[in-house]
Amino acid sequence: LFRSVDSCYSAGVSSMAVNGFLLNASTSTNIGHPNALKTDTNQDPGYGYTSQSSIYSYTKNGVISDNIFRNCVRRGIDSHSHERLAILNNNISDCWNSGISFAWSSATQPAIGTVVANNTIVNCSTAKSKSSAIYTQGLIDANYSYDNVLLDAIIKNNLIRNCGSNTGDGIINTRNGRNVTIEGNIIYGASSDTVSNGINVGRANDTSYQISVINNVIDASGNTNLSRGIQVYNANDSVVANNVVKLDHENANIGIYHVDASTTDYYNN
């Protein structure tokens, strides 16, 4: 659609109420308020790409591939709701809150059927109001239900370097969800701020289901802020297998941390 977008306030590219959407080989840079600071209480707006929605309409069958997103005040790629969205082979760097984020907005605004694969994410989620390099969730708290956490998501073969997360979360973070595969990703190093976990699954208040965390590599590369490899919190019918965790520093805490996840299987890690 676009080749180059620079210095926009809200978003470089936005879609809504479309069925069949392609954003390919474009560049979005320097998106957000020109006077925004990483030390601000909240970094918003500033999206390289965002999928907007209403209770009546949202993006369906979208592809975001081979793009560059750089220096976005909020997020490189963001979706407030969609059905079937492929995020492939993008280069995302220096996006303050998150590199890639997709989450349900309401019971009529889902985020279902997402593939996040072969992206490179560098120096993202480093501001005061940070999230994760890759972040996803269904609905939470009063809006939580088994139906409202269906993600049908694959997060696979992404390279993540020197990124951060909110305290207690993960550089890759499935806050809650159902049917999510996190496979073959490489997390290398961490930001200079608080990180905690390489991969986080779940939260205390909601149950997640059918989460697979397999064949990932988490290498702190000596960064003491990355103190845990994988944390699984309140996840059922899930599996954590064949992952490599390397925490080669004096602040190493736990390789794999299991919390209230009574039906998660662990093997060959």
Salt bridges, closest charged atoms under 4 A:
ASP44 OD1 - ARG74 NE 3.79
ASP78 OD1 - ARG75 NH1 2.65
ASP78 OD2 - HIS80 NE2 3.07
GLU83 OE1 - ARG84 NH1 3.71
ASP141 OD1 - ARG203 NH1 3.11
ASP193 OD2 - LYS130 NZ 3.16
ASP206 OD2 - ARG203 NH1 2.66
